[in-house]
Amino acid sequence: MFTRRRHLAILAVLAAVPVLIAVAVRLSDPVGAGDGPPFLDRVTQNGLFVGLTALVICVPLFLPLAVGVVAGDAVAGEAGTGTLRYLLLSPAGRTRLLAVKLAGVVAFCLAATLTVVLTGAAVGLAVFGAQDVAVLSGGTITPWESFGRALLAAAYVTVSLVGLGTVGVFISTLTDVPVGAMAATVTVAVVAQVVGQIPQVEVVHPWLLTYRWFEVADVLRDPVAWESFRLNALLQAGYVAVFGALAWARFTSKDVLS
């Protein structure tokens, strides 16, 4: 998983996002309160917020794109290169192989979010330093608490991406063309976000994969709004259960010719 050049290149691109933000804020005029993406106005007060700002910027497209590439390639990539049938000759069985693929996608989701947050924290501390900073509910938190909240935000976004990753693995079992599976997975995330912006279909909004993705900002309330975390975890668990079962049903009954 983490030895493939393509996956390492994706992580490198994600790491570049907070670096770009830190450089841009450093070289530009001070950002007013509420201007720009969430948390951007707090970057100069506490460099740890560079990672949080980058994470919020990456949630709509960059992170879904990264997860879509990895999840779409999970099974279809092996089939496309002709190595899948050799993997199935091992005594592990198809169920275990699929579980390993899913676990790899989950690990990549965690690695992707931590790459953004930790790179942002390192660059932000080097450029802006750290001090107490105001949170959304009006109180202040220390730099150590800021770092803890940044890790909590990474955990929130990781949970959000696990549902998409499972959908991607299911799509990957449907085809031998990895590029098609990657594109379809990213399309699912984009379409869900577009539908989520249409008020005429708001009845389906709570069931959308992306419905609670952007409530990650609730980790910066004092106390932390754990209800958002819980509801998001339940939503993503539903997608994991449904699409994990579909992926298992498809993969264990699939004729593997390549």
C-alpha positions as CSV (number, residue, x, y, z in Angstrom):
1,M,0.0,0.0,0.0
2,F,2.6,2.6,1.1
3,T,5.4,1.3,-1.2
4,R,3.6,2.2,-4.4
5,R,5.0,5.3,-6.0
6,R,1.5,6.5,-7.0
7,H,0.3,6.4,-3.4
8,L,3.4,8.1,-2.1
9,A,3.0,10.8,-4.8
10,I,-0.6,11.4,-3.6
11,L,0.5,11.8,0.0
12,A,3.2,14.2,-1.2
13,V,0.6,16.3,-3.0
14,L,-1.6,16.4,0.1
15,A,1.4,17.5,2.2
16,A,2.0,20.4,-0.2
17,V,-1.4,21.9,0.6
18,P,-0.6,23.2,4.1
19,V,2.9,24.3,3.0
20,L,1.2,26.4,0.3
21,I,-1.3,27.9,2.8
22,A,1.5,28.8,5.2
23,V,3.6,30.5,2.6
24,A,0.6,32.4,1.1
25,V,-0.6,33.6,4.6
26,R,3.0,34.6,5.5
27,L,3.5,36.7,2.3
28,S,0.0,38.3,2.2
29,D,-1.8,40.9,4.2
30,P,-3.4,39.8,7.6
31,V,-6.6,37.8,7.1
32,G,-9.7,39.4,8.7
33,A,-12.0,37.5,11.0
34,G,-14.3,35.2,9.0
35,D,-12.5,35.8,5.7
36,G,-11.4,32.8,3.6
37,P,-11.7,29.2,4.6
38,P,-12.6,28.2,8.2
39,F,-9.7,28.8,10.7
40,L,-7.6,30.8,8.2
41,D,-7.9,33.9,10.3
42,R,-6.4,32.0,13.3
43,V,-3.3,30.8,11.5
44,T,-1.2,33.8,12.4
45,Q,-2.2,33.3,16.1
46,N,-1.4,29.6,16.2
47,G,0.6,27.8,13.5
48,L,-1.2,24.6,14.4
49,F,-4.2,25.9,12.6
50,V,-2.4,25.6,9.3
51,G,-3.1,21.9,9.4
52,L,-6.7,22.4,10.3
53,T,-7.3,24.9,7.5
54,A,-5.6,22.6,5.0
55,L,-7.7,19.7,6.2
56,V,-11.0,21.7,5.6
57,I,-9.8,22.8,2.2
58,C,-8.9,19.2,1.2
59,V,-12.2,17.6,2.4
60,P,-14.4,18.5,-0.7
61,L,-12.1,17.3,-3.5
62,F,-8.5,16.5,-2.7
63,L,-9.1,13.8,-0.1
64,P,-12.0,12.2,-1.9
65,L,-9.8,12.1,-5.0
66,A,-6.9,10.5,-3.1
67,V,-9.2,7.9,-1.5
68,G,-11.0,7.3,-4.8
69,V,-7.7,6.4,-6.5
70,V,-6.6,4.0,-3.8
71,A,-10.0,2.3,-3.3
72,G,-10.8,2.1,-7.0
73,D,-7.4,0.4,-7.6
74,A,-7.8,-2.1,-4.6
75,V,-9.3,-5.0,-6.6
76,A,-9.6,-3.7,-10.1
77,G,-5.9,-2.9,-10.2
78,E,-5.0,-6.5,-9.3
79,A,-7.4,-7.7,-12.0
80,G,-6.1,-5.3,-14.5
81,T,-2.5,-6.3,-14.1
82,G,-3.3,-10.0,-14.0
83,T,-2.2,-10.7,-10.5
84,L,-5.6,-11.2,-8.9
85,R,-5.9,-14.9,-9.9
86,Y,-2.5,-15.6,-8.4
87,L,-3.5,-13.9,-5.1
88,L,-6.6,-16.1,-5.1
89,L,-4.5,-19.3,-5.3
90,S,-3.3,-18.7,-1.8
91,P,-5.2,-20.5,1.0
92,A,-6.3,-17.2,2.6
93,G,-9.5,-17.1,0.6
94,R,-11.4,-14.3,-1.0
95,T,-13.1,-13.0,2.2
96,R,-9.7,-12.5,3.9
97,L,-8.3,-10.9,0.8
98,L,-11.1,-8.5,0.5
99,A,-10.8,-7.7,4.3
100,V,-7.1,-6.9,3.7
101,K,-7.9,-4.6,0.8
102,L,-10.5,-2.8,2.9
103,A,-8.1,-2.5,5.8
104,G,-5.5,-1.0,3.5
105,V,-8.0,1.6,2.3
106,V,-8.8,2.5,5.9
107,A,-5.1,2.8,6.7
108,F,-4.6,5.1,3.7
109,C,-7.5,7.3,4.8
110,L,-5.8,7.8,8.2
111,A,-2.4,8.4,6.6
112,A,-3.9,11.0,4.2
113,T,-5.5,13.0,6.9
114,L,-2.5,12.8,9.3
115,T,-0.2,13.8,6.4
116,V,-2.2,17.0,6.0
117,V,-2.5,17.8,9.7
118,L,1.0,16.9,10.9
119,T,2.7,18.6,7.9
120,G,0.5,21.7,8.6
121,A,1.4,21.6,12.3
122,A,5.1,21.4,11.6
123,V,5.2,24.1,9.0
124,G,2.8,26.3,10.9
125,L,4.8,26.1,14.1
126,A,8.0,26.9,12.2
127,V,6.5,30.0,10.4
128,F,4.0,31.4,13.0
129,G,4.7,29.7,16.3
130,A,2.0,28.9,18.8
131,Q,0.0,30.6,21.5
132,D,-3.5,30.4,23.0
133,V,-6.2,30.9,20.5
134,A,-10.0,31.5,20.6
135,V,-12.3,28.6,19.6
136,L,-15.7,28.8,17.9
137,S,-17.7,28.9,21.1
138,G,-15.7,31.9,22.5
139,G,-13.2,30.4,24.9
140,T,-9.5,29.9,24.4
141,I,-7.4,26.8,24.2
142,T,-3.6,26.3,24.7
143,P,-1.2,25.2,22.0
144,W,-1.2,21.6,23.3
145,E,-5.0,21.6,23.3
146,S,-4.9,23.0,19.7
147,F,-2.7,20.0,18.7
148,G,-5.1,17.6,20.3
149,R,-8.0,19.2,18.5
150,A,-6.1,19.0,15.2
151,L,-5.6,15.2,15.7
152,L,-9.3,14.9,16.6
153,A,-10.2,16.7,13.4
154,A,-8.0,14.2,11.5
155,A,-9.9,11.3,13.2
156,Y,-13.2,12.9,12.2
157,V,-12.3,13.3,8.5
158,T,-10.8,9.7,8.5
159,V,-14.1,8.3,9.7
160,S,-15.8,10.4,7.0
161,L,-13.6,8.9,4.3
162,V,-14.0,5.3,5.4
163,G,-17.5,5.2,4.0
164,L,-16.3,6.5,0.6
165,G,-13.4,4.1,0.6
166,T,-15.8,1.2,1.1
167,V,-18.0,2.4,-1.8
168,G,-14.8,2.5,-3.9
169,V,-13.8,-1.0,-3.0
170,F,-17.3,-2.2,-4.0
171,I,-17.0,-0.4,-7.3
172,S,-13.5,-1.9,-7.8
173,T,-15.0,-5.4,-7.6
174,L,-17.3,-4.6,-10.5
175,T,-14.6,-4.0,-13.1
176,D,-11.2,-5.0,-14.3
177,V,-10.4,-1.4,-15.3
178,P,-9.0,0.5,-12.3
179,V,-9.2,3.9,-13.9
180,G,-13.0,3.5,-14.3
181,A,-13.4,2.4,-10.7
182,M,-11.3,5.4,-9.5
183,A,-13.4,7.9,-11.6
184,A,-16.7,6.3,-10.5
185,T,-15.6,6.6,-6.8
186,V,-14.7,10.2,-7.1
187,T,-17.9,10.9,-9.0
188,V,-19.9,9.4,-6.1
189,A,-18.4,11.9,-3.7
190,V,-18.9,14.9,-6.1
191,V,-22.5,14.0,-6.9
192,A,-23.3,13.5,-3.2
193,Q,-22.0,17.0,-2.5
194,V,-23.9,18.5,-5.4
195,V,-27.2,16.9,-4.3
196,G,-26.5,18.1,-0.8
197,Q,-26.7,21.7,-2.1
198,I,-30.1,21.3,-3.7
199,P,-32.9,22.2,-1.3
200,Q,-35.6,20.6,-3.4
201,V,-34.2,17.1,-2.5
202,E,-33.4,17.9,1.2
203,V,-35.4,14.9,2.3
204,V,-32.5,12.7,1.1
205,H,-29.7,14.9,2.5
206,P,-29.4,13.1,5.9
207,W,-28.7,9.9,4.0
208,L,-26.0,11.3,1.8
209,L,-22.4,10.0,2.3
210,T,-21.1,13.6,2.6
211,Y,-23.9,15.0,4.8
212,R,-21.8,15.5,7.9
213,W,-18.3,15.8,6.3
214,F,-18.2,19.6,7.0
215,E,-19.2,19.4,10.6
216,V,-15.5,18.8,11.4
217,A,-15.4,22.4,12.7
218,D,-17.4,21.2,15.7
219,V,-14.1,19.8,17.2
220,L,-13.2,23.5,17.8
221,R,-16.0,24.1,20.2
222,D,-15.5,24.1,24.0
223,P,-16.5,21.6,25.0
224,V,-16.2,19.5,21.8
225,A,-19.5,18.8,20.1
226,W,-19.3,15.0,20.3
227,E,-22.8,14.6,18.9
228,S,-21.5,15.5,15.4
229,F,-18.8,12.9,15.7
230,R,-21.2,10.2,16.8
231,L,-23.8,10.9,14.1
232,N,-21.1,11.0,11.4
233,A,-19.7,7.7,12.6
234,L,-23.2,6.1,12.5
235,L,-23.7,7.4,9.0
236,Q,-20.4,6.1,7.7
237,A,-20.9,2.8,9.5
238,G,-24.1,2.3,7.5
239,Y,-22.2,2.8,4.3
240,V,-19.5,0.4,5.4
241,A,-22.1,-2.2,6.3
242,V,-24.1,-2.0,3.1
243,F,-21.3,-1.6,0.6
244,G,-18.9,-3.9,2.4
245,A,-21.6,-6.6,2.2
246,L,-22.2,-5.8,-1.5
247,A,-18.4,-6.0,-2.2
248,W,-18.2,-9.3,-0.4
249,A,-21.2,-10.8,-2.3
250,R,-19.7,-9.6,-5.6
251,F,-16.1,-10.6,-4.9
252,T,-16.8,-14.1,-3.5
253,S,-19.0,-15.0,-6.5
254,K,-17.0,-13.3,-9.2
255,D,-15.4,-15.2,-12.1
256,V,-11.8,-14.2,-12.0
257,L,-10.2,-14.6,-15.4
258,S,-7.2,-12.3,-15.0
